[in-house]
Amino acid sequence: MTRAKLFVLSAVAVGGIAAALAWTLPPAEAQQRKSLRWATSSVDSYGYKVAASMTKMVEEALGGEYTMTVQPYPQTTAATKAAMEDSAEIGYTADIGMTQLYAGDGGFKNYNPPKGKLVHTWYAYPMESFMAAPAKEAAKYKCLKDFSGKPVFYTTAGFMNWLNFQRMYKALGYEFKHVQIDAKSNSDAMQGGTIVGSVAYTVAGKALAPYWKETEVRTDVTVINPCADEVAKLKAAGLSITTVDPKGAFTKDVGVKEILGVPILFAYNVRADLPEDIIYRMLSAFYKNRDKLASLDPGFSALAKDFVGMQVSGINANADVPVHAGLAKFLKEHKAWNDKWTVGKSG
């Protein structure tokens, strides 16, 4: 074969490869998409499940300009810090977490966020914390006081439900003896006696966390409600009590006609320096699709019922904490802004 023919064949081959690449490589716009990192709690948590299921909706709401990546952390407090240390843009937290952050308490004691604190951004669903015990041992436990000083898994250390039971026990004067286990071993730990009780939680009174769905399949459990005097003390401390229909969350009988849970309000919050337009477009998309969200996951039923009201409740739980400019714009548009609130400023 002559050198001239070899040159022609090589040119054709290179041209063919280039043509093939033209079909397979993404356009320049796709390569230039910006990243939005969503920090959540561990992969077996409800917080991770929600974020992972909503990435497509967020990307569409932002016109394909951003790529969402969900990053799980061992517990909620770590996810909150990730968003304040520039390891993420969106951080998972709850009203009680925001209280501790701004008070410099608990996991945020002596903590100085290098990139700025989270501000009110999007409150997505309420959770209700309550105690459960193995059904075979349930006769030993009548009230929450029966778990005082005994080994209990109060959800993963640093989770907001873990913090919730800490403040409950503080109000009740009980000893908080937490045993840290892998959430996936919850059933084995209860059956084996490593723990005498385990804190469970529902989302909007309906959905269970993934690891609790597995637990109730493998283990018969009984819910232990606070007694009347305990309910009175909790309310006196400013905590609310929410009733939950056990049939709406559990597939088996859990020994009570109604569950008495102490609620917390969960959020996906950001720093004030994230552009206003991003948050406004996200919130507008969630609001527009609120009924669709509820049809996809029952945990969003409360959000669908009163989307704007949930944002107001989240802010009022820590009214001194600044509000993101995007949420402020959204609430003003819906005639729900309170002039007593402040808008967060970058830096």
LINMOUR-V38164 format. One line per field, one symbol per residue. ss: DSSP state (a for helix, b for strand, c for the rest). phi: phi as a letter, one per 40 degrees, with the letter a starting at -180 (. if undefined). burial: b if it has 16 or more other ideal C-beta (glycine too) atoms within 10 Angstrom, else e. Layout:
# LINMOUR-V38164
ss->???
phi->???
burial->???
This chain:
# LINMOUR-V38164
ss->ccaaaaaaaaaaaaaaaaaaaaaacccaaaaccbbbbbbbcccccaaaaaaaaaaaaaaaaccccbbbbbbbcccaaaaaaaaacccccbbbbbaaaaaaaaaccaaacccccccccbbbccbbbbbbbbbbbbaaaaaacccaaaaccccbbccccccaaaaaaaaaaaaacccccbccccaaaaaaaaaaccccbbbbbbbcccbbcaaaaaaaaaccbbbbcccaaaaaaaaacccccbbbcaaaccccccccccbbbbbbbbbbbbbccccaaaaaaaaaaaaacaaaaaaacaaaaaaaacaaaaaaaaaaacccccbcaaaaaaaaacccccccccbcccc
phi->.ccccccccccccccccccccccccccdccccccbbcbcbcdccbcdcdccccbccccccccggcbbcbcbcbdacdccccdcbbgcacbbcaadcccccdccgbfcbcgcbdcbhccbdbacbacbbcacbbddcbcccbbbcccbcgbcbccgddgccccccccccccccgbccbcbcbcdccdccccccgcbcaacbabbfgbcbcdccccccccbcbbcbcccdccdccccccgccbbcbccccbccbcbgbcacbbbcbbcbbbbccccddccccccccccccbcccccccaccccccccadccccccccccaccccbcdccdcccccbfbcbcccbccbcg
burial->eeeeeeeeeeeeeeeeeeeeeeeeeeeeeeeeeeebbbbbbbbbbbbbbbbeebbebbbebbeeebebebbbbebbbbbbbbbbeebbbbbbbbbbbbbbbbeeebbbeebebeebbbbbbbbbbbbbbbbbbbbeebeebebbbbbeeeebbbbbebbbbbbbbebbbebbebebebbebebeebbebbbeeebbbbbbbbbbbbbbbbbbebbbeebebbbbbbeeebbebbeeeebebbebebeebbeeebbeeebbbbbbbbbbbbbbebebebbbbbbebbbebbeebbeebbbbbbbbeebbebbbebbebbeebbbbbbbbbbbeeeeebeeebebbeee
